[in-house]
Amino acid sequence: MSSPAIILVVDDLAANRETLRELLGADDYRLIEAANGAEALQLATETPPDLVLLDVMMPGMDGYEVCRRLRADARLAEVPVIMVTALDDQASRLAGIAAGADDFITKPFNRAELRARLRTITRLNRYRRLMEQRSQFEWVVEHAHDGYVLVNAADEILLANARARLWLGLPAVAGLPAADKFLAVARRMFACQPVEPWCDWPAALADERQPARLLVRPETAQARAFFLEVAVHDSPTYGRLVRLSDVTERLAGQRDHRSFQTMVSHKLRTPLNGILGMLEVLTADLAGYSREELAEYIGLAHQSAERLNVAVEDILRFAGISNLAAGSGFALSGLDEVVQRVAADLKLPTVAVLVAAEARSSSFACAPENLEWVLFELLENAKKYHPRHAPAVEVSARLEGQGWVVLTISDDGATLSPAQLLRVGSPFFQGEKYFTGEAPGMGLGLASVFALVWKAGGSCRVHNRTAAPGVCVELQWPRAESGRKRP
C-alpha cells in the first residue's frame, strides 16, 4: 500500500489552516502546517512534500518570496506549488508565475475544485518521481556487471541490458525483434546445464536446493569454457526478470591474472633462456663445433634475440604511448597506399581497401606514421590469429555524424568469445586459449592502438562479424577539419 501524499499548508492565519484541514480531512493526505515563510522552508527541507498550498499575503516573507526560495533549492525545485490568494487580478497571477507557481486557487474555496486540483497535481507529481526513479534504475541496470533480461509470460524478450546483449549475441542496440524467446536465443550459443532444472523452463525453481541453471559455452581451440548462472525473479507487474551472472572464475576455482609478472615470466624469460643456452653451449667448447653447427646455434640465438627485442619494443611502446602525438591529420585519399605498404611488409596478399565516396576528401586526427603503425598492429594480429595465418582483410573508411571518421579493419579469422570481447584491448591480453608465452608479442599492440585513438579524442570497438567468422575492429577518429573532441 502506497504512503499518503504529503501536503504542506502555509498560511499565517490559523483559521485558514483549520479550514483546509476540514476540507481535505476526508482525503488520503498527510497535512503538515507552517504559520510563516521561514517555518515553511524549514519544514519543506525536513519533510519534502508532494505539494505546497501557499498563501500569498503573509507578513514578513510573502508567498512569492517563499516560492522563489523553494525553486532555488535543488531538493525542492520540482515540488508543485499552488498559490492561495484572495486576489483574482492578472498582475497577481503573473507575479506568481514569475515566482515559479504551478497553479492558483482563490478564496473562498470551492471544495470540489480544490480537491480535484490537489488530486490531479499530486498524482502527476508522484508519476514524475516514479519516472525519475525508473530512469535511475534503468541506468544502473544498463551499466551493471550482470546481464538482465525482461521476458513476458511466453518467454519473449522485452528488454535486455548491455551485458546481456553481449553475452547472448543480441544486437548492440536496446531494441530487439519481437517474439525472440529467451531460451531459444540462449541455446544458439550455450548449452543448458544441468539438464533437469531446465526441463520446466520458464517456471521458476521451486526449491533453492535444486542445482542452479547454467548456460555453458563449451571450450574451443580459441577460448576456455564460459559459464553463466541464471536466476529468475517473477513480478506480477513487470513480468519475469532473468539475471545472468558470469561464474566462470568461481567454478574454475582460480582467477587468471594476466599480470606484468606473468608476462615477464613467459614472454621475456623464454627468449632470454634461448640466448643464454646457445651461448653457454658455444662458450663451453667453441672449437669442437663445425661451421654448420656454429651457424645453426648462432641462428637459434639470433631468433631468440629477435623475439626478445619484439617483446621489449612492445613494452616500451606501451609505456611511451603518452608521447605518441595524435597528429594534425591523415588524408583518406592516401589510405590505400599505406594499407598496401603495410600488407606487403607482412606478406598479406589479400587486403581490400574501401573508402566511401563522401569520405575521400576528408582527413582525420592521426599522423601518417602513427596510422601506419596502427595498421601494422591490426593486420599483424589478423595474420597471427588466423587459423592458416593467411586472412582476407578489408580496411574501410566512412563518415559518421558531423565530425567523425570510422576506420574498420575486418578479417575472416577466429571468432572471439564473450569473455574475450570484454577484455580485448586490455594491456597484456592475448587471444590464445592458454597463456603459454609462445604467441609472438606481449599482448600490448591493441591496447596501444586503443590508447592512441583515445588520446586523439576518438573511441574503439571490437566485435565479431555477424555473417561469417572473423573480427571487426572499429576506430572512430575526429575529423581533422572539424576539430571536434569527444567530451
Sequence and secondary structure as in RCSB ss.txt:
>XXXX:A:sequence
MSSPAIILVVDDLAANRETLRELLGADDYRLIEAANGAEALQLATETPPDLVLLDVMMPGMDGYEVCRRLRADAR
LAEVPVIMVTALDDQASRLAGIAAGADDFITKPFNRAELRARLRTITRLNRYRRLMEQRSQFEWVVEHAHDGYVL
VNAADEILLANARARLWLGLPAVAGLPAADKFLAVARRMFACQPVEPWCDWPAALADERQPARLLVRPETAQARA
FFLEVAVHDSPTYGRLVRLSDVTERLAGQRDHRSFQTMVSHKLRTPLNGILGMLEVLTADLAGYSREELAEYIGL
AHQSAERLNVAVEDILRFAGISNLAAGSGFALSGLDEVVQRVAADLKLPTVAVLVAAEARSSSFACAPENLEWVL
FELLENAKKYHPRHAPAVEVSARLEGQGWVVLTISDDGATLSPAQLLRVGSPFFQGEKYFTGEAPGMGLGLASVF
ALVWKAGGSCRVHNRTAAPGVCVELQWPRAESGRKRP
>XXXX:A:secstr
    EEEEEE S HHHHHHHHHHHTTSSEEEEEESSHHHHHHHHHHS  SEEEEES  SSS HHHHHHHHHHSTT
TTTS EEEEES   HHHHHHHHHHT SEEEESS  HHHHHHHHHHHHHHHHHHHHHHHHHHHHHHHHT SSEEEE
E TT BEEEE HHHHHHHT  SSS   TT BHHHHHHHH EEESHHHHTTTTS  S TTS  EEEEE   SSS  
EEEEEEEEEETTTEEEEEEEE HHHHHTS     HHHHIIIIIHHHHHHHHHHHHHHHHSGGGS HHHHHHHHHH
HHHHHHHHHHHHHHHHHHHTGGGS   S EEGGGHHHHHHHHHHHHT   EEEEE GGGTT EES  HHHHHHHH
HHHHHHHHHTSTTS   EEEEEEEETTTEEEEEEE SS    HHHHHHTTSTT  S SS  S SSS S HHHHHH
HHHHHTT EEEEEE SSSS EEEEEEEEBTTTT    
